Amino acid sequence: MAHTYEELKGKTIAELREIAAGIEHEAVQGYTQLHKDQLLPAICKALGIEAHVHHHVVGVDKTGLKTKIHQLQKQRDEILASKDHAPLKSVLRQIHALKRKIRRATV
């Protein structure tokens, strides 16, 4: 039976151990002693499933925002090197706002 990461993540530790019992792979050896956060990646490795969630950003230009963030980070580093900390707060707030914008658009 084919499993997905999301499906496995929603299962209880008992259900994961039942699945691991039917798998002959070195990654799940000692499955009875593993916790869920250890067993889940082991099962994914044994079954060849990607063990992470793909996030999709909807409604914003993520690449453009990241480029702007990198420019602001360079500007931040220049401000810190110049020892003139007056414009620093503004730059940090802009970086923070752009990062939040990306996070809010993530589905």
N, C-alpha and C positions, 0 to 999 in steps of 0.2 A: 504494500500500500504506500503510495507516495504521500509524503508529509511536507508541509511548508513550515518555515520558521515561525510565522505567526500562530499557526495551529499548535505547534509544539510548545510555544511559549505560554499558551493558554491552558495547557494540561497541568495536572497536579504531579507531584513528585512520584506518587505511586504509579500513575499512568506512564510517566516517562521511564520508570524502572521496568515496567512490563515491556515497553518497546525495546529498551536496551537488552532485555533478556533474550530477545529474538535476533539480536545482531551479533554476528561473529566478527568482531573488529577489535584491534588492540586499544583503540581510543576509549572504548566503553568497558574495559576490564575493571573490575572492582566497582561496578555501577551501584551495588547495594550500599556502598560506603560514601557515595558522592552526594553532595547537596545539589539542589536544582540549578543554581548558578554555575556549577561545575559540570553537571550532567548534560545540560542543554547544549553547550558547545561541543561536547564529546559526541553526542548523538548526531549533531549536524555534520561534524567532520566524518563520522562513519558513514552517513548516508549521502554525503556530497552536497549538502545544502549550505548556502551562504548563511553564516551565523550573525547577520546584522540586518537591521531594518534600513531600507532605502527611503530616504525622505525626498519628497518632491516639493519644489518651490513653485508656487502658482501666483501669477499676477504681478511679479516684479522681475526686473532684469538683474539676476543674482550676480552675473559676471561684472556688470557695470558697477553695482554696489560694492563688490569686493575690490574692484580697481580703485574706487573712491576711498575705501577704507585704507588700502595700502598707501595711497597718496597722503592721507591724513596722518597715518602712522609715521611716515617719513618726516612730515612736518612736525609732528610731536617730538620726534628724536632731535630734530634741529633746534626746536625751542628748548629742550632740556640741555642740549650742548651749549647753547648761547647764554644760559643762566638767566634769561629774561622770561619769567614764568607768568607774566600777565596774560598772554593769549592762550595759555595752556588749557585753562578750564573750557574755553569755547571749543577747542579742537577735541578734547576728550569727550565732551557732550555730543559732538557730531559723530564721532566714532561709535559711541554707545547707541545713538539713535539709529544709525545705519544697521548695526548688528541686530537691534530689536526688530527693525523692519524686515530683515531676512527671516528671523525666527518666527515672526507672526505670519509670514507668508508660507511657512513650511507646513505641509500637510502630512 
